């Protein structure tokens, strides 16, 4: 695979990471402003936002590993 292809792939992964971060922030803002009572539903939503953050972090690290090679 050409270096330019690798950088293009890494750039796309970084873009996806940024989009996931934005989605997570919007979800957290909505959760903090919501009227959902503390319960299982709210816990599940917070779990999903944490999971999205972890995926975003992993993608970012993967993108950096691609560039290093």
N, CA, C, O and CB atoms as a CASP TS submission, in Angstrom:
PFRMAT TS
TARGET T0000
AUTHOR 0000-0000-0000
METHOD Language model
MODEL 1
PARENT N/A
ATOM      1  N   UNK     1       0.845  -1.174   0.000  1.00  0.00           N
ATOM      2  CA  UNK     1       0.000   0.000   0.000  1.00  0.00           C
ATOM      3  C   UNK     1       0.897   1.247   0.000  1.00  0.00           C
ATOM      4  O   UNK     1       1.893   1.303   0.721  1.00  0.00           O
ATOM      5  CB  UNK     1      -0.965  -0.007   1.228  1.00  0.00           C
ATOM      6  N   UNK     2       0.539   2.221  -0.800  1.00  0.00           N
ATOM      7  CA  UNK     2       1.315   3.449  -0.897  1.00  0.00           C
ATOM      8  C   UNK     2       1.175   4.278   0.369  1.00  0.00           C
ATOM      9  O   UNK     2       0.166   4.204   1.071  1.00  0.00           O
ATOM     10  CB  UNK     2       0.879   4.263  -2.113  1.00  0.00           C
ATOM     11  N   UNK     3       2.211   5.075   0.651  1.00  0.00           N
ATOM     12  CA  UNK     3       2.178   5.969   1.816  1.00  0.00           C
ATOM     13  C   UNK     3       1.008   6.936   1.746  1.00  0.00           C
ATOM     14  O   UNK     3       0.371   7.218   2.761  1.00  0.00           O
ATOM     15  CB  UNK     3       3.486   6.750   1.925  1.00  0.00           C
ATOM     16  N   UNK     4       0.718   7.449   0.544  1.00  0.00           N
ATOM     17  CA  UNK     4      -0.395   8.398   0.416  1.00  0.00           C
ATOM     18  C   UNK     4      -1.718   7.720   0.746  1.00  0.00           C
ATOM     19  O   UNK     4      -2.612   8.346   1.317  1.00  0.00           O
ATOM     20  CB  UNK     4      -0.445   8.992  -1.007  1.00  0.00           C
ATOM     21  N   UNK     5      -1.849   6.427   0.386  1.00  0.00           N
ATOM     22  CA  UNK     5      -3.053   5.679   0.729  1.00  0.00           C
ATOM     23  C   UNK     5      -3.178   5.515   2.241  1.00  0.00           C
ATOM     24  O   UNK     5      -4.261   5.662   2.807  1.00  0.00           O
ATOM     25  CB  UNK     5      -3.042   4.307   0.047  1.00  0.00           C
ATOM     26  N   UNK     6      -2.062   5.212   2.878  1.00  0.00           N
ATOM     27  CA  UNK     6      -2.059   5.031   4.326  1.00  0.00           C
ATOM     28  C   UNK     6      -2.444   6.331   5.025  1.00  0.00           C
ATOM     29  O   UNK     6      -3.244   6.321   5.961  1.00  0.00           O
ATOM     30  CB  UNK     6      -0.678   4.550   4.809  1.00  0.00           C
ATOM     31  N   UNK     7      -1.880   7.442   4.578  1.00  0.00           N
ATOM     32  CA  UNK     7      -2.227   8.725   5.188  1.00  0.00           C
ATOM     33  C   UNK     7      -3.692   9.079   4.942  1.00  0.00           C
ATOM     34  O   UNK     7      -4.343   9.667   5.804  1.00  0.00           O
ATOM     35  CB  UNK     7      -1.323   9.834   4.644  1.00  0.00           C
ATOM     36  N   UNK     8      -4.209   8.722   3.770  1.00  0.00           N
ATOM     37  CA  UNK     8      -5.619   8.962   3.483  1.00  0.00           C
ATOM     38  C   UNK     8      -6.526   8.159   4.407  1.00  0.00           C
ATOM     39  O   UNK     8      -7.536   8.663   4.897  1.00  0.00           O
ATOM     40  CB  UNK     8      -5.924   8.622   2.034  1.00  0.00           C
ATOM     41  N   UNK     9      -6.152   6.902   4.637  1.00  0.00           N
ATOM     42  CA  UNK     9      -6.929   6.051   5.541  1.00  0.00           C
ATOM     43  C   UNK     9      -6.865   6.601   6.964  1.00  0.00           C
ATOM     44  O   UNK     9      -7.885   6.684   7.647  1.00  0.00           O
ATOM     45  CB  UNK     9      -6.410   4.590   5.502  1.00  0.00           C
ATOM     46  N   UNK    10      -5.684   6.971   7.403  1.00  0.00           N
ATOM     47  CA  UNK    10      -5.526   7.525   8.748  1.00  0.00           C
ATOM     48  C   UNK    10      -6.338   8.808   8.902  1.00  0.00           C
ATOM     49  O   UNK    10      -6.928   9.056   9.953  1.00  0.00           O
ATOM     50  CB  UNK    10      -4.043   7.796   9.049  1.00  0.00           C
ATOM     51  N   UNK    11      -6.361   9.611   7.856  1.00  0.00           N
ATOM     52  CA  UNK    11      -7.121  10.859   7.901  1.00  0.00           C
ATOM     53  C   UNK    11      -8.619  10.575   8.011  1.00  0.00           C
ATOM     54  O   UNK    11      -9.328  11.243   8.764  1.00  0.00           O
ATOM     55  CB  UNK    11      -6.829  11.712   6.652  1.00  0.00           C
ATOM     56  N   UNK    12      -9.090   9.598   7.268  1.00  0.00           N
ATOM     57  CA  UNK    12     -10.516   9.234   7.339  1.00  0.00           C
ATOM     58  C   UNK    12     -10.878   8.712   8.723  1.00  0.00           C
ATOM     59  O   UNK    12     -11.937   9.045   9.255  1.00  0.00           O
ATOM     60  CB  UNK    12     -10.859   8.175   6.273  1.00  0.00           C
ATOM     61  N   UNK    13     -10.002   7.891   9.311  1.00  0.00           N
ATOM     62  CA  UNK    13     -10.253   7.381  10.661  1.00  0.00           C
ATOM     63  C   UNK    13     -10.314   8.537  11.652  1.00  0.00           C
ATOM     64  O   UNK    13     -11.173   8.562  12.534  1.00  0.00           O
ATOM     65  CB  UNK    13      -9.159   6.370  11.078  1.00  0.00           C
ATOM     66  N   UNK    14      -9.404   9.491  11.507  1.00  0.00           N
ATOM     67  CA  UNK    14      -9.409  10.660  12.379  1.00  0.00           C
ATOM     68  C   UNK    14     -10.699  11.454  12.223  1.00  0.00           C
ATOM     69  O   UNK    14     -11.249  11.939  13.212  1.00  0.00           O
ATOM     70  CB  UNK    14      -8.205  11.552  12.082  1.00  0.00           C
ATOM     71  N   UNK    15     -11.186  11.591  11.002  1.00  0.00           N
ATOM     72  CA  UNK    15     -12.457  12.290  10.775  1.00  0.00           C
ATOM     73  C   UNK    15     -13.609  11.568  11.467  1.00  0.00           C
ATOM     74  O   UNK    15     -14.464  12.206  12.082  1.00  0.00           O
ATOM     75  CB  UNK    15     -12.743  12.414   9.267  1.00  0.00           C
ATOM     76  N   UNK    16     -13.635  10.234  11.368  1.00  0.00           N
ATOM     77  CA  UNK    16     -14.679   9.462  12.042  1.00  0.00           C
ATOM     78  C   UNK    16     -14.582   9.636  13.556  1.00  0.00           C
ATOM     79  O   UNK    16     -15.595   9.735  14.249  1.00  0.00           O
ATOM     80  CB  UNK    16     -14.575   7.970  11.669  1.00  0.00           C
ATOM     81  N   UNK    17     -13.353   9.671  14.053  1.00  0.00           N
ATOM     82  CA  UNK    17     -13.136   9.876  15.481  1.00  0.00           C
ATOM     83  C   UNK    17     -13.713  11.221  15.921  1.00  0.00           C
ATOM     84  O   UNK    17     -14.388  11.308  16.947  1.00  0.00           O
ATOM     85  CB  UNK    17     -11.633   9.801  15.815  1.00  0.00           C
ATOM     86  N   UNK    18     -13.448  12.252  15.149  1.00  0.00           N
ATOM     87  CA  UNK    18     -13.979  13.575  15.480  1.00  0.00           C
ATOM     88  C   UNK    18     -15.500  13.586  15.461  1.00  0.00           C
ATOM     89  O   UNK    18     -16.132  14.214  16.312  1.00  0.00           O
ATOM     90  CB  UNK    18     -13.442  14.620  14.508  1.00  0.00           C
ATOM     91  N   UNK    19     -16.085  12.896  14.498  1.00  0.00           N
ATOM     92  CA  UNK    19     -17.545  12.836  14.426  1.00  0.00           C
ATOM     93  C   UNK    19     -18.124  12.100  15.630  1.00  0.00           C
ATOM     94  O   UNK    19     -19.144  12.518  16.180  1.00  0.00           O
ATOM     95  CB  UNK    19     -17.989  12.151  13.126  1.00  0.00           C
ATOM     96  N   UNK    20     -17.480  11.002  16.046  1.00  0.00           N
ATOM     97  CA  UNK    20     -17.934  10.286  17.235  1.00  0.00           C
ATOM     98  C   UNK    20     -17.832  11.164  18.474  1.00  0.00           C
ATOM     99  O   UNK    20     -18.722  11.142  19.324  1.00  0.00           O
ATOM    100  CB  UNK    20     -17.122   9.007  17.430  1.00  0.00           C
ATOM    101  N   UNK    21     -16.761  11.931  18.583  1.00  0.00           N
ATOM    102  CA  UNK    21     -16.600  12.841  19.722  1.00  0.00           C
ATOM    103  C   UNK    21     -17.711  13.884  19.763  1.00  0.00           C
ATOM    104  O   UNK    21     -18.248  14.189  20.829  1.00  0.00           O
ATOM    105  CB  UNK    21     -15.238  13.535  19.661  1.00  0.00           C
ATOM    106  N   UNK    22     -18.049  14.424  18.609  1.00  0.00           N
ATOM    107  CA  UNK    22     -19.114  15.428  18.536  1.00  0.00           C
ATOM    108  C   UNK    22     -20.456  14.813  18.927  1.00  0.00           C
ATOM    109  O   UNK    22     -21.222  15.417  19.677  1.00  0.00           O
ATOM    110  CB  UNK    22     -19.196  16.033  17.116  1.00  0.00           C
ATOM    111  N   UNK    23     -20.741  13.609  18.420  1.00  0.00           N
ATOM    112  CA  UNK    23     -21.984  12.926  18.765  1.00  0.00           C
ATOM    113  C   UNK    23     -22.057  12.680  20.273  1.00  0.00           C
ATOM    114  O   UNK    23     -23.096  12.889  20.899  1.00  0.00           O
ATOM    115  CB  UNK    23     -22.100  11.593  17.998  1.00  0.00           C
ATOM    116  N   UNK    24     -20.942  12.235  20.841  1.00  0.00           N
ATOM    117  CA  UNK    24     -20.905  11.973  22.277  1.00  0.00           C
ATOM    118  C   UNK    24     -21.176  13.235  23.074  1.00  0.00           C
ATOM    119  O   UNK    24     -21.956  13.208  24.026  1.00  0.00           O
ATOM    120  CB  UNK    24     -19.560  11.386  22.676  1.00  0.00           C
ATOM    121  N   UNK    25     -20.553  14.323  22.706  1.00  0.00           N
ATOM    122  CA  UNK    25     -20.771  15.579  23.415  1.00  0.00           C
ATOM    123  C   UNK    25     -22.229  16.027  23.328  1.00  0.00           C
ATOM    124  O   UNK    25     -22.800  16.490  24.316  1.00  0.00           O
ATOM    125  CB  UNK    25     -19.858  16.663  22.856  1.00  0.00           C
ATOM    126  N   UNK    26     -22.824  15.891  22.153  1.00  0.00           N
ATOM    127  CA  UNK    26     -24.236  16.250  21.994  1.00  0.00           C
ATOM    128  C   UNK    26     -25.132  15.363  22.855  1.00  0.00           C
ATOM    129  O   UNK    26     -26.086  15.840  23.470  1.00  0.00           O
ATOM    130  CB  UNK    26     -24.651  16.142  20.520  1.00  0.00           C
ATOM    131  N   UNK    27     -24.815  14.071  22.891  1.00  0.00           N
ATOM    132  CA  UNK    27     -25.593  13.158  23.731  1.00  0.00           C
ATOM    133  C   UNK    27     -25.487  13.539  25.201  1.00  0.00           C
ATOM    134  O   UNK    27     -26.485  13.539  25.921  1.00  0.00           O
ATOM    135  CB  UNK    27     -25.123  11.714  23.530  1.00  0.00           C
ATOM    136  N   UNK    28     -24.276  13.864  25.645  1.00  0.00           N
ATOM    137  CA  UNK    28     -24.093  14.232  27.048  1.00  0.00           C
ATOM    138  C   UNK    28     -24.816  15.538  27.392  1.00  0.00           C
ATOM    139  O   UNK    28     -25.404  15.663  28.467  1.00  0.00           O
ATOM    140  CB  UNK    28     -22.604  14.363  27.365  1.00  0.00           C
ATOM    141  N   UNK    29     -24.770  16.495  26.486  1.00  0.00           N
ATOM    142  CA  UNK    29     -25.495  17.749  26.719  1.00  0.00           C
ATOM    143  C   UNK    29     -26.986  17.465  26.854  1.00  0.00           C
ATOM    144  O   UNK    29     -27.642  17.986  27.756  1.00  0.00           O
ATOM    145  CB  UNK    29     -25.238  18.759  25.569  1.00  0.00           C
ATOM    146  N   UNK    30     -27.518  16.640  25.958  1.00  0.00           N
ATOM    147  CA  UNK    30     -28.938  16.303  26.022  1.00  0.00           C
ATOM    148  C   UNK    30     -29.281  15.506  27.265  1.00  0.00           C
ATOM    149  O   UNK    30     -30.340  15.710  27.859  1.00  0.00           O
ATOM    150  CB  UNK    30     -29.345  15.527  24.793  1.00  0.00           C
ATOM    151  N   UNK    31     -28.404  14.602  27.666  1.00  0.00           N
ATOM    152  CA  UNK    31     -28.654  13.824  28.877  1.00  0.00           C
ATOM    153  C   UNK    31     -28.670  14.718  30.116  1.00  0.00           C
ATOM    154  O   UNK    31     -29.521  14.573  30.993  1.00  0.00           O
ATOM    155  CB  UNK    31     -27.594  12.730  29.032  1.00  0.00           C
ATOM    156  N   UNK    32     -27.728  15.629  30.169  1.00  0.00           N
ATOM    157  CA  UNK    32     -27.650  16.512  31.333  1.00  0.00           C
ATOM    158  C   UNK    32     -28.839  17.468  31.401  1.00  0.00           C
ATOM    159  O   UNK    32     -29.190  17.940  32.482  1.00  0.00           O
ATOM    160  CB  UNK    32     -26.351  17.306  31.303  1.00  0.00           C
ATOM    161  N   UNK    33     -29.452  17.752  30.272  1.00  0.00           N
ATOM    162  CA  UNK    33     -30.607  18.649  30.239  1.00  0.00           C
ATOM    163  C   UNK    33     -31.940  17.903  30.210  1.00  0.00           C
ATOM    164  O   UNK    33     -33.000  18.526  30.156  1.00  0.00           O
ATOM    165  CB  UNK    33     -30.514  19.555  29.037  1.00  0.00           C
ATOM    166  N   UNK    34     -31.888  16.581  30.246  1.00  0.00           N
ATOM    167  CA  UNK    34     -33.117  15.803  30.091  1.00  0.00           C
ATOM    168  C   UNK    34     -33.875  15.701  31.413  1.00  0.00           C
ATOM    169  O   UNK    34     -33.345  15.999  32.483  1.00  0.00           O
ATOM    170  CB  UNK    34     -32.797  14.401  29.559  1.00  0.00           C
ATOM    171  N   UNK    35     -35.126  15.273  31.304  1.00  0.00           N
ATOM    172  CA  UNK    35     -35.974  15.051  32.468  1.00  0.00           C
ATOM    173  C   UNK    35     -36.072  13.571  32.822  1.00  0.00           C
ATOM    174  O   UNK    35     -36.927  13.165  33.609  1.00  0.00           O
ATOM    175  CB  UNK    35     -37.362  15.617  32.219  1.00  0.00           C
ATOM    176  N   UNK    36     -35.183  12.767  32.229  1.00  0.00           N
ATOM    177  CA  UNK    36     -35.204  11.335  32.506  1.00  0.00           C
ATOM    178  C   UNK    36     -34.789  11.128  33.959  1.00  0.00           C
ATOM    179  O   UNK    36     -33.754  11.628  34.400  1.00  0.00           O
ATOM    180  CB  UNK    36     -34.262  10.548  31.529  1.00  0.00           C
ATOM    181  N   UNK    37     -35.603  10.392  34.684  1.00  0.00           N
ATOM    182  CA  UNK    37     -35.260  10.119  36.079  1.00  0.00           C
ATOM    183  C   UNK    37     -34.066   9.183  36.148  1.00  0.00           C
ATOM    184  O   UNK    37     -33.791   8.419  35.222  1.00  0.00           O
ATOM    185  CB  UNK    37     -36.461   9.515  36.832  1.00  0.00           C
ATOM    186  N   UNK    38     -33.374   9.264  37.261  1.00  0.00           N
ATOM    187  CA  UNK    38     -32.241   8.363  37.446  1.00  0.00           C
ATOM    188  C   UNK    38     -32.768   6.941  37.493  1.00  0.00           C
ATOM    189  O   UNK    38     -33.571   6.595  38.360  1.00  0.00           O
ATOM    190  CB  UNK    38     -31.440   8.709  38.741  1.00  0.00           C
ATOM    191  N   UNK    39     -32.325   6.139  36.579  1.00  0.00           N
ATOM    192  CA  UNK    39     -32.783   4.759  36.509  1.00  0.00           C
ATOM    193  C   UNK    39     -31.992   3.993  35.498  1.00  0.00           C
ATOM    194  O   UNK    39     -30.954   4.452  35.022  1.00  0.00           O
ATOM    195  CB  UNK    39     -34.252   4.693  36.175  1.00  0.00           C
ATOM    196  N   UNK    40     -32.481   2.826  35.168  1.00  0.00           N
ATOM    197  CA  UNK    40     -31.760   1.963  34.228  1.00  0.00           C
ATOM    198  C   UNK    40     -31.599   2.604  32.862  1.00  0.00           C
ATOM    199  O   UNK    40     -30.540   2.492  32.245  1.00  0.00           O
ATOM    200  CB  UNK    40     -32.476   0.641  34.083  1.00  0.00           C
ATOM    201  N   UNK    41     -32.630   3.268  32.389  1.00  0.00           N
ATOM    202  CA  UNK    41     -32.572   3.875  31.052  1.00  0.00           C
ATOM    203  C   UNK    41     -31.458   4.922  30.985  1.00  0.00           C
ATOM    204  O   UNK    41     -30.689   4.956  30.024  1.00  0.00           O
ATOM    205  CB  UNK    41     -33.933   4.520  30.689  1.00  0.00           C
ATOM    206  N   UNK    42     -31.378   5.755  31.985  1.00  0.00           N
ATOM    207  CA  UNK    42     -30.338   6.782  32.023  1.00  0.00           C
ATOM    208  C   UNK    42     -28.958   6.143  32.151  1.00  0.00           C
ATOM    209  O   UNK    42     -28.008   6.584  31.505  1.00  0.00           O
ATOM    210  CB  UNK    42     -30.584   7.759  33.189  1.00  0.00           C
ATOM    211  N   UNK    43     -28.845   5.112  32.977  1.00  0.00           N
ATOM    212  CA  UNK    43     -27.569   4.404  33.122  1.00  0.00           C
ATOM    213  C   UNK    43     -27.114   3.801  31.800  1.00  0.00           C
ATOM    214  O   UNK    43     -25.930   3.835  31.467  1.00  0.00           O
ATOM    215  CB  UNK    43     -27.685   3.307  34.179  1.00  0.00           C
ATOM    216  N   UNK    44     -28.065   3.247  31.046  1.00  0.00           N
ATOM    217  CA  UNK    44     -27.729   2.663  29.744  1.00  0.00           C
ATOM    218  C   UNK    44     -27.234   3.738  28.778  1.00  0.00           C
ATOM    219  O   UNK    44     -26.299   3.505  28.012  1.00  0.00           O
ATOM    220  CB  UNK    44     -28.951   1.936  29.146  1.00  0.00           C
ATOM    221  N   UNK    45     -27.850   4.898  28.814  1.00  0.00           N
ATOM    222  CA  UNK    45     -27.430   5.981  27.924  1.00  0.00           C
ATOM    223  C   UNK    45     -26.032   6.481  28.284  1.00  0.00           C
ATOM    224  O   UNK    45     -25.217   6.750  27.402  1.00  0.00           O
ATOM    225  CB  UNK    45     -28.434   7.138  27.984  1.00  0.00           C
ATOM    226  N   UNK    46     -25.760   6.603  29.582  1.00  0.00           N
ATOM    227  CA  UNK    46     -24.413   7.011  29.992  1.00  0.00           C
ATOM    228  C   UNK    46     -23.391   5.940  29.610  1.00  0.00           C
ATOM    229  O   UNK    46     -22.273   6.265  29.210  1.00  0.00           O
ATOM    230  CB  UNK    46     -24.365   7.277  31.514  1.00  0.00           C
ATOM    231  N   UNK    47     -23.771   4.667  29.732  1.00  0.00           N
ATOM    232  CA  UNK    47     -22.876   3.592  29.308  1.00  0.00           C
ATOM    233  C   UNK    47     -22.551   3.721  27.820  1.00  0.00           C
ATOM    234  O   UNK    47     -21.396   3.579  27.417  1.00  0.00           O
ATOM    235  CB  UNK    47     -23.507   2.217  29.601  1.00  0.00           C
ATOM    236  N   UNK    48     -23.583   3.991  27.000  1.00  0.00           N
ATOM    237  CA  UNK    48     -23.370   4.131  25.560  1.00  0.00           C
ATOM    238  C   UNK    48     -22.455   5.305  25.238  1.00  0.00           C
ATOM    239  O   UNK    48     -21.606   5.198  24.353  1.00  0.00           O
ATOM    240  CB  UNK    48     -24.702   4.303  24.844  1.00  0.00           C
ATOM    241  N   UNK    49     -22.610   6.412  25.934  1.00  0.00           N
ATOM    242  CA  UNK    49     -21.722   7.553  25.659  1.00  0.00           C
ATOM    243  C   UNK    49     -20.286   7.220  26.048  1.00  0.00           C
ATOM    244  O   UNK    49     -19.352   7.594  25.339  1.00  0.00           O
ATOM    245  CB  UNK    49     -22.198   8.813  26.420  1.00  0.00           C
ATOM    246  N   UNK    50     -20.098   6.521  27.166  1.00  0.00           N
ATOM    247  CA  UNK    50     -18.750   6.108  27.555  1.00  0.00           C
ATOM    248  C   UNK    50     -18.161   5.136  26.542  1.00  0.00           C
ATOM    249  O   UNK    50     -16.971   5.192  26.231  1.00  0.00           O
ATOM    250  CB  UNK    50     -18.767   5.469  28.946  1.00  0.00           C
ATOM    251  N   UNK    51     -19.006   4.244  26.031  1.00  0.00           N
ATOM    252  CA  UNK    51     -18.555   3.269  25.040  1.00  0.00           C
ATOM    253  C   UNK    51     -18.150   3.966  23.741  1.00  0.00           C
ATOM    254  O   UNK    51     -17.145   3.602  23.131  1.00  0.00           O
ATOM    255  CB  UNK    51     -19.659   2.231  24.765  1.00  0.00           C
ATOM    256  N   UNK    52     -18.912   4.948  23.324  1.00  0.00           N
ATOM    257  CA  UNK    52     -18.576   5.714  22.118  1.00  0.00           C
ATOM    258  C   UNK    52     -17.251   6.443  22.317  1.00  0.00           C
ATOM    259  O   UNK    52     -16.423   6.487  21.407  1.00  0.00           O
ATOM    260  CB  UNK    52     -19.702   6.726  21.774  1.00  0.00           C
ATOM    261  N   UNK    53     -17.049   7.014  23.500  1.00  0.00           N
ATOM    262  CA  UNK    53     -15.780   7.686  23.784  1.00  0.00           C
ATOM    263  C   UNK    53     -14.612   6.715  23.676  1.00  0.00           C
ATOM    264  O   UNK    53     -13.561   7.063  23.138  1.00  0.00           O
ATOM    265  CB  UNK    53     -15.808   8.319  25.177  1.00  0.00           C
ATOM    266  N   UNK    54     -14.794   5.489  24.189  1.00  0.00           N
ATOM    267  CA  UNK    54     -13.730   4.492  24.135  1.00  0.00           C
ATOM    268  C   UNK    54     -13.424   4.098  22.695  1.00  0.00           C
ATOM    269  O   UNK    54     -12.257   3.981  22.321  1.00  0.00           O
ATOM    270  CB  UNK    54     -14.116   3.256  24.948  1.00  0.00           C
ATOM    271  N   UNK    55     -14.460   3.893  21.886  1.00  0.00           N
ATOM    272  CA  UNK    55     -14.262   3.563  20.473  1.00  0.00           C
ATOM    273  C   UNK    55     -13.528   4.698  19.769  1.00  0.00           C
ATOM    274  O   UNK    55     -12.612   4.458  18.982  1.00  0.00           O
ATOM    275  CB  UNK    55     -15.617   3.285  19.779  1.00  0.00           C
ATOM    276  N   UNK    56     -13.926   5.918  20.050  1.00  0.00           N
ATOM    277  CA  UNK    56     -13.283   7.080  19.449  1.00  0.00           C
ATOM    278  C   UNK    56     -11.803   7.130  19.829  1.00  0.00           C
ATOM    279  O   UNK    56     -10.945   7.377  18.982  1.00  0.00           O
ATOM    280  CB  UNK    56     -13.993   8.374  19.885  1.00  0.00           C
ATOM    281  N   UNK    57     -11.519   6.900  21.083  1.00  0.00           N
ATOM    282  CA  UNK    57     -10.134   6.910  21.569  1.00  0.00           C
ATOM    283  C   UNK    57      -9.317   5.805  20.881  1.00  0.00           C
ATOM    284  O   UNK    57      -8.183   6.032  20.461  1.00  0.00           O
ATOM    285  CB  UNK    57     -10.098   6.726  23.114  1.00  0.00           C
ATOM    286  N   UNK    58      -9.906   4.612  20.773  1.00  0.00           N
ATOM    287  CA  UNK    58      -9.211   3.501  20.125  1.00  0.00           C
ATOM    288  C   UNK    58      -8.951   3.783  18.641  1.00  0.00           C
ATOM    289  O   UNK    58      -7.877   3.475  18.125  1.00  0.00           O
ATOM    290  CB  UNK    58     -10.024   2.214  20.276  1.00  0.00           C
ATOM    291  N   UNK    59      -9.936   4.369  17.965  1.00  0.00           N
ATOM    292  CA  UNK    59      -9.749   4.726  16.556  1.00  0.00           C
ATOM    293  C   UNK    59      -8.645   5.766  16.389  1.00  0.00           C
ATOM    294  O   UNK    59      -7.838   5.681  15.463  1.00  0.00           O
ATOM    295  CB  UNK    59     -11.060   5.256  15.962  1.00  0.00           C
ATOM    296  N   UNK    60      -8.614   6.733  17.276  1.00  0.00           N
ATOM    297  CA  UNK    60      -7.573   7.766  17.218  1.00  0.00           C
ATOM    298  C   UNK    60      -6.193   7.127  17.370  1.00  0.00           C
ATOM    299  O   UNK    60      -5.274   7.441  16.614  1.00  0.00           O
ATOM    300  CB  UNK    60      -7.798   8.837  18.319  1.00  0.00           C
ATOM    301  N   UNK    61      -6.052   6.235  18.345  1.00  0.00           N
ATOM    302  CA  UNK    61      -4.769   5.558  18.543  1.00  0.00           C
ATOM    303  C   UNK    61      -4.404   4.693  17.345  1.00  0.00           C
ATOM    304  O   UNK    61      -3.239   4.639  16.950  1.00  0.00           O
ATOM    305  CB  UNK    61      -4.810   4.703  19.805  1.00  0.00           C
ATOM    306  N   UNK    62      -5.388   4.019  16.767  1.00  0.00           N
ATOM    307  CA  UNK    62      -5.146   3.199  15.580  1.00  0.00           C
ATOM    308  C   UNK    62      -4.678   4.055  14.408  1.00  0.00           C
ATOM    309  O   UNK    62      -3.776   3.672  13.664  1.00  0.00           O
ATOM    310  CB  UNK    62      -6.413   2.430  15.195  1.00  0.00           C
ATOM    311  N   UNK    63      -5.302   5.213  14.259  1.00  0.00           N
ATOM    312  CA  UNK    63      -4.902   6.145  13.195  1.00  0.00           C
ATOM    313  C   UNK    63      -3.445   6.554  13.376  1.00  0.00           C
ATOM    314  O   UNK    63      -2.688   6.606  12.407  1.00  0.00           O
ATOM    315  CB  UNK    63      -5.815   7.398  13.189  1.00  0.00           C
ATOM    316  N   UNK    64      -3.055   6.843  14.606  1.00  0.00           N
ATOM    317  CA  UNK    64      -1.660   7.205  14.866  1.00  0.00           C
ATOM    318  C   UNK    64      -0.695   6.061  14.589  1.00  0.00           C
ATOM    319  O   UNK    64       0.416   6.289  14.110  1.00  0.00           O
ATOM    320  CB  UNK    64      -1.505   7.658  16.295  1.00  0.00           C
ATOM    321  N   UNK    65      -1.109   4.835  14.886  1.00  0.00           N
ATOM    322  CA  UNK    65      -0.262   3.683  14.602  1.00  0.00           C
ATOM    323  C   UNK    65      -0.060   3.495  13.103  1.00  0.00           C
ATOM    324  O   UNK    65       1.028   3.125  12.660  1.00  0.00           O
ATOM    325  CB  UNK    65      -0.867   2.424  15.207  1.00  0.00           C
ATOM    326  N   UNK    66      -1.105   3.750  12.324  1.00  0.00           N
ATOM    327  CA  UNK    66      -1.001   3.615  10.864  1.00  0.00           C
ATOM    328  C   UNK    66       0.036   4.602  10.329  1.00  0.00           C
ATOM    329  O   UNK    66       0.851   4.251   9.476  1.00  0.00           O
ATOM    330  CB  UNK    66      -2.385   3.854  10.182  1.00  0.00           C
ATOM    331  N   UNK    67       0.004   5.816  10.824  1.00  0.00           N
ATOM    332  CA  UNK    67       0.926   6.850  10.351  1.00  0.00           C
ATOM    333  C   UNK    67       2.372   6.511  10.717  1.00  0.00           C
ATOM    334  O   UNK    67       3.289   6.797   9.946  1.00  0.00           O
ATOM    335  CB  UNK    67       0.542   8.216  10.937  1.00  0.00           C
ATOM    336  N   UNK    68       2.580   5.906  11.884  1.00  0.00           N
ATOM    337  CA  UNK    68       3.926   5.585  12.348  1.00  0.00           C
ATOM    338  C   UNK    68       4.608   4.545  11.467  1.00  0.00           C
ATOM    339  O   UNK    68       5.832   4.551  11.337  1.00  0.00           O
ATOM    340  CB  UNK    68       3.876   5.089  13.777  1.00  0.00           C
ATOM    341  N   UNK    69       3.827   3.655  10.863  1.00  0.00           N
ATOM    342  CA  UNK    69       4.418   2.562  10.072  1.00  0.00           C
ATOM    343  C   UNK    69       4.959   3.029   8.760  1.00  0.00           C
ATOM    344  O   UNK    69       5.484   2.227   7.988  1.00  0.00           O
ATOM    345  CB  UNK    69       3.410   1.486   9.827  1.00  0.00           C
TER
END
